[in-house]
C-alpha cells in the first residue's frame, strides 16, 4: 500500500529552519521528500539525517517549478506542501490526521500564522493557504513568484464531484520577519517581472508587482499601479471585486491620493469600494479610520477602530493576504483611546491608554495624549 501522507518541501540553503519543519511533521508524515535547488550549506545533510528523501533540481527562477518538482516525488495518497520556513503546529497533528480520512474532499485550506516579529510569537496574522490535497490528480502549479494551482483546484474539484474544505490545521511561518523582508521583496519583484513578460495582462501579478515595487520605494510602482487600476476600476460598479488582489491595489491608492487622482478616482469613491468589496480587510479599515480621524470625524473613526480590535481577538478579518498585526492590537487601542478623548469619553480613553504607558513604542504617544487633555 502507498503511504497515506507525503510532506513535500522545497529548499535552498535552508539549514537554519529545515530541522524545525521536518520535526513538526514527524508524527503525521509517512514520508518526507525534498526538492533542493542547489543548497551549499548543511540543508541536505540535515534533511537526510532526519529521514527525508532528497532530490536535486536546478533553480530556474520559478517557485512553481520548484513546487512541481517536489510533488513529483510524492508517493502518498495525500500531499502536505510546506516551505522550509514553515512548520506544522503541534496542536494540529490530530486535526490533520482526521482530514486524511475525509471522503469527497480534494483539498483543504490550512491557516498560516505569519509572524511579523522574530522575538514575539504572539504577533501574527492568519492567512488561508491551500496546502493539503490529494495526490495522483496531475496537479501542477504555475507563476514564478506566487504559485497557483493550474487549473484552479476548485475547478478540478467540481469536475470530480468533490469539494475544497477548511481545516482546523495551522502552520507557522516566519519568513517575512523584518530582517528577511527586503531580500524577499527584491526576489519577488524580479520573478514577477519575468511572469509579466509572458502574461502582461495578468491582473494578479500586475497588482502584486506594483505593490512590491511600492514597498521597495521603487519609482516604477506608479506606472504599474496605474495599469492595474484601469483594469480593476473597469469593475467599479460591480457588487464584488474582480479579484481579491484588488484589496492590495485599493490600499496603495488610498495611501497615495495623487496616484489615485492620476487613475481617475478620488478617495471618497475608493472608500465606498473598500466598504462594498472588502468590509473585513484590516488594512483597509485601518486606513479608513486614519482618514476619518484626520478629517475630525472621531466618532466614525472610533467605530472602525473598535471593529479592528474585535477582529484582532477573534481573527475574523479577511485572510486572503497578510499584514502588520499591530493594527489590530495596541496601535488600534492607542488611536481609539485618542478618539475617545476627543469625544470627551474621558474615562474610556484613560482605560485604553494607561496600559500603554510602559509600551516600548507607544508609551510616549499614550502619555502625551492624556497630557494634552490636561489629565496626565
C-alpha positions in Angstrom: 0.0 0.0 0.0 1.2 3.5 -0.7 1.9 5.8 2.2 -1.0 7.9 3.4 0.7 11.3 3.6 3.8 12.7 1.9 5.1 16.0 3.2 6.8 17.9 0.3 9.3 20.7 0.9 11.4 22.9 -1.4 14.8 24.0 -0.1 17.8 26.2 -0.9 20.3 27.0 1.9 17.6 26.3 4.5 19.9 24.8 7.2 18.6 27.3 9.8 15.0 26.0 9.6 14.8 22.6 7.8 15.0 20.6 11.0 12.2 22.6 12.6 10.0 21.9 9.6 10.7 18.2 9.5 10.4 17.7 13.2 7.0 19.4 13.2 5.5 16.6 10.9 7.3 13.6 12.3 4.2 12.2 14.0 2.0 12.5 10.9 4.1 12.1 7.8 4.6 8.7 6.2 7.4 10.1 4.0 9.1 13.5 3.6 10.5 14.4 0.2 12.6 17.5 -0.6 13.3 19.2 -3.9 16.6 21.0 -3.3 17.7 23.7 -5.7 21.4 23.8 -5.0 22.0 24.3 -1.3 25.6 25.0 -0.4 25.1 24.8 3.4 24.1 21.8 5.6 20.5 21.7 4.4 20.8 18.4 2.5 22.9 16.7 5.2 20.4 17.7 7.9 17.4 16.6 5.8 18.9 13.2 5.2 19.9 12.8 8.9 16.2 13.4 9.8 14.9 10.8 7.3 13.9 12.8 4.2 14.4 11.7 0.6 16.2 14.5 -1.2 16.4 15.0 -5.0 18.4 17.8 -6.6 16.8 20.1 -9.2 18.3 23.2 -10.9 16.9 26.5 -9.9 15.1 28.1 -12.8 13.9 31.4 -11.3 10.5 29.7 -10.8 8.9 28.8 -7.4 6.2 26.9 -9.2 8.8 24.8 -10.9 10.3 24.0 -7.5 7.0 23.0 -6.1 6.1 20.9 -9.1 9.5 19.1 -8.7 8.6 18.4 -5.0 5.2 17.0 -5.6 6.5 14.8 -8.4 8.5 12.9 -5.8 5.4 12.1 -3.6 4.1 8.6 -3.5 1.5 9.2 -0.7 -2.3 9.4 -1.2 -2.2 12.9 0.2 0.4 15.8 -0.1 1.1 18.4 2.6 3.1 21.1 1.0 5.4 23.2 3.2 8.0 25.9 2.6 11.2 25.4 4.5 10.5 28.4 6.7 7.1 26.9 7.8 6.2 24.3 10.3 3.0 22.4 11.4 1.8 23.4 14.8 1.9 20.6 17.3 -1.8 21.2 18.2 -2.7 20.5 14.5 -1.4 16.9 14.3 -4.6 15.2 15.2 -6.8 17.5 13.0 -4.5 16.8 10.1 -4.9 13.0 10.6 -8.7 13.4 10.5 -8.5 15.3 7.2 -6.8 12.3 5.6 -9.9 10.2 6.3 -12.4 12.7 4.8 -14.3 11.4 1.7 -15.2 13.5 -1.3 -12.7 16.3 -0.5 -9.9 17.1 -2.9 -8.1 19.6 -0.8 -8.0 21.5 2.5 -7.2 25.1 3.4 -4.8 25.4 6.3 -4.4 28.6 8.4 -0.9 30.0 8.2 0.3 32.2 11.1 2.5 34.8 9.6 4.8 36.2 12.3 5.8 39.8 12.0 8.4 39.8 14.8 11.1 37.1 15.3 11.1 37.7 19.0 7.3 37.9 19.6 5.5 34.7 18.7 2.2 36.4 19.6 2.5 38.9 16.8 1.0 37.3 13.8 -1.9 37.4 11.4 -3.6 34.4 9.8 -3.8 33.7 6.1 -5.6 30.8 4.4 -3.4 28.5 2.3 -4.5 25.5 0.2 -1.7 23.2 1.2 -3.2 19.8 1.8 -4.5 18.0 -1.2 -4.9 14.5 -2.8 -2.1 13.1 -4.9 -2.4 11.4 -8.3 -4.7 14.0 -9.9 -2.0 15.5 -12.1 -1.9 18.8 -10.1 0.5 21.4 -11.1 1.4 25.0 -10.1 2.2 28.0 -12.3 3.5 31.5 -11.7 7.2 32.1 -10.9 6.6 34.2 -7.8 3.3 33.3 -6.3 2.5 29.7 -7.2 -1.2 29.0 -8.0 -2.9 25.7 -8.9 -3.5 25.4 -12.6 -6.2 24.6 -13.3 -7.7 26.0 -10.1 -8.2 23.3 -7.6 -11.8 24.4 -7.1 -12.4 23.8 -10.8 -11.0 20.3 -10.7 -12.9 19.5 -7.6 -16.2 20.5 -9.2 -15.4 18.3 -12.3 -14.7 15.4 -9.9 -17.9 16.0 -7.8 -15.6 16.8 -4.9 -15.1 19.9 -2.7 -12.4 22.1 -1.2 -12.9 22.4 2.6 -11.5 24.4 5.5 -9.5 22.5 8.1 -8.6 23.2 11.7 -4.9 22.8 10.9 -2.4 25.6 11.3 1.1 26.1 10.1 3.6 28.7 11.3 5.7 31.0 9.1 8.4 33.4 9.9 9.9 34.1 6.5 8.7 37.7 6.3 10.0 39.0 9.6 11.7 42.4 9.0 15.3 41.1 8.7 14.3 38.9 5.8 11.7 41.1 4.2 13.7 43.3 1.8 15.6 40.4 0.2 12.3 38.5 -0.3 10.7 41.6 -1.8 13.5 42.1 -4.3 13.4 38.4 -5.3 9.6 38.7 -5.7 10.0 41.8 -7.9 12.4 40.0 -10.2 10.2 36.9 -10.5 7.0 39.0 -11.0 8.7 40.9 -13.8 9.5 37.6 -15.5 5.9 36.4 -15.1 4.5 39.7 -16.6 6.9 39.4 -19.6 5.0 36.3 -20.5 1.5 37.4 -19.4 1.4 41.2 -19.4 -2.3 41.5 -18.5 -2.4 39.0 -15.6 -4.1 41.2 -13.0 -2.9 39.1 -10.1 0.7 39.5 -11.0 0.3 43.1 -12.1 -1.1 44.2 -8.8 1.5 42.2 -6.8 4.3 43.6 -8.9 3.1 47.2 -8.4 2.6 46.7 -4.7 6.1 45.0 -4.3 7.7 48.0 -6.1 5.8 50.3 -3.8 7.0 48.5 -0.7 10.6 48.8 -2.1 10.1 52.6 -2.7 10.8 51.9 -6.4 9.6 54.8 -8.7 8.4 52.3 -11.3 5.5 51.4 -8.9 3.3 54.3 -10.0 3.1 53.3 -13.7 2.4 49.6 -12.8 -0.3 50.5 -10.3 -1.9 52.9 -12.9 -2.1 50.0 -15.4 -3.7 47.7 -12.7 -6.1 50.5 -11.7 -7.5 50.8 -15.2 -8.3 47.0 -15.1 -9.8 47.0 -11.7 -11.8 50.2 -11.9 -13.5 49.0 -15.0 -15.5 46.9 -12.5 -16.2 49.8 -10.1 -20.0 49.3 -10.4 -19.8 45.6 -9.7 -21.0 44.3 -6.3 -18.0 42.0 -6.0 -14.3 42.8 -6.6 -12.9 41.3 -9.8 -10.1 39.7 -7.8 -9.2 39.5 -4.1 -5.9 41.2 -5.1 -7.9 44.4 -5.6 -7.7 45.0 -1.9 -4.0 45.5 -2.2 -4.4 47.9 -5.0 -7.0 49.9 -3.1 -4.6 50.0 -0.1 -1.8 51.5 -2.3 -4.2 54.1 -3.9 -5.6 55.2 -0.5 -2.1 55.8 0.7 -1.2 57.9 -2.4 -4.0 60.3 -3.2 -2.1 61.8 -6.1 -1.7 58.4 -7.7 -5.4 57.7 -7.2 -6.2 61.0 -8.9 -4.0 60.2 -11.8 -6.0 57.0 -12.2 -9.3 58.9 -12.3 -10.6 58.1 -8.9 -10.9 60.1 -5.7 -10.5 59.0 -2.1 -14.3 59.0 -1.3 -15.0 56.6 -4.2 -12.2 54.4 -3.1 -13.6 54.2 0.4 -17.0 53.2 -1.0 -15.4 50.4 -2.9 -13.5 49.2 0.1 -16.7 49.0 2.1 -18.5 47.2 -0.7 -15.8 44.8 -1.8 -13.7 44.3 1.4 -15.6 45.0 4.6 -13.3 42.8 6.7 -10.0 43.9 5.3 -8.0 45.0 8.3 -5.5 47.2 6.4 -8.3 49.0 4.5 -10.3 49.5 7.7 -7.2 50.9 9.3 -6.6 53.4 6.5 -10.2 54.4 6.5 -10.1 55.1 10.3 -7.0 57.2 9.7 -8.7 59.3 7.0 -11.8 59.8 9.3 -9.5 60.9 12.2 -7.6 63.4 10.0 -11.0 64.8 8.9 -12.0 65.2 12.6 -14.8 62.6 12.4 -13.7 60.9 15.6 -16.9 59.1 16.2 -16.8 57.2 12.9 -13.1 56.5 13.3 -13.8 55.0 16.7 -16.4 52.7 15.3 -13.8 51.3 12.8 -11.1 51.0 15.4 -13.4 49.1 17.7 -14.1 46.8 14.8 -10.4 46.2 14.2 -9.8 45.4 17.9 -12.7 42.8 17.8 -11.3 41.2 14.7 -7.9 41.0 16.3 -9.4 39.0 19.1 -11.5 36.5 17.0 -9.4 36.6 13.8 -12.5 37.3 11.7 -10.6 39.6 9.3 -10.2 38.8 5.6 -7.5 36.1 5.3 -6.5 36.4 1.6 -3.4 38.5 2.4 -1.1 39.0 5.3 -0.4 42.4 7.1 1.1 44.0 10.1 -0.8 42.7 13.1 -0.1 45.8 15.2 -3.1 47.5 13.6 -5.4 45.0 15.4 -3.8 45.4 18.8 -2.0 48.1 20.8 -1.8 50.6 17.9 -5.6 50.4 17.4 -6.1 50.8 21.2 -3.9 53.9 21.2 -5.8 55.5 18.4 -9.2 54.5 19.8 -8.2 56.0 23.1 -7.3 59.3 21.5 -10.6 59.3 19.6 -12.5 58.7 22.8 -10.7 61.6 24.5 -11.6 63.8 21.6 -15.3 62.7 22.1 -15.0 63.6 25.8 -15.4 60.0 26.8 -12.5 60.5 29.2 -12.8 57.5 31.4 -13.0 55.1 28.5 -10.0 56.8 26.9 -7.9 56.5 30.0 -8.8 52.8 30.3 -7.3 52.2 26.9 -4.3 54.5 27.2 -2.9 53.9 30.7 -2.0 50.2 30.0 0.3 51.6 27.2 2.3 53.8 29.5 5.2 51.2 29.5 4.8 50.2 25.9 8.3 50.2 24.2 6.9 52.0 21.1 3.7 53.7 22.1 4.3 55.0 25.7 5.2 58.5 24.7 2.1 58.9 22.5 -0.2 57.4 25.1 1.2 59.7 27.8 1.1 62.8 25.6 -2.5 62.1 24.6 -3.6 62.3 28.2 -1.3 65.2 28.9 -2.7 67.2 26.0 -6.1 66.7 27.6 -4.8 68.2 30.8 -5.4 64.8 32.5 -1.9 63.4 32.9 
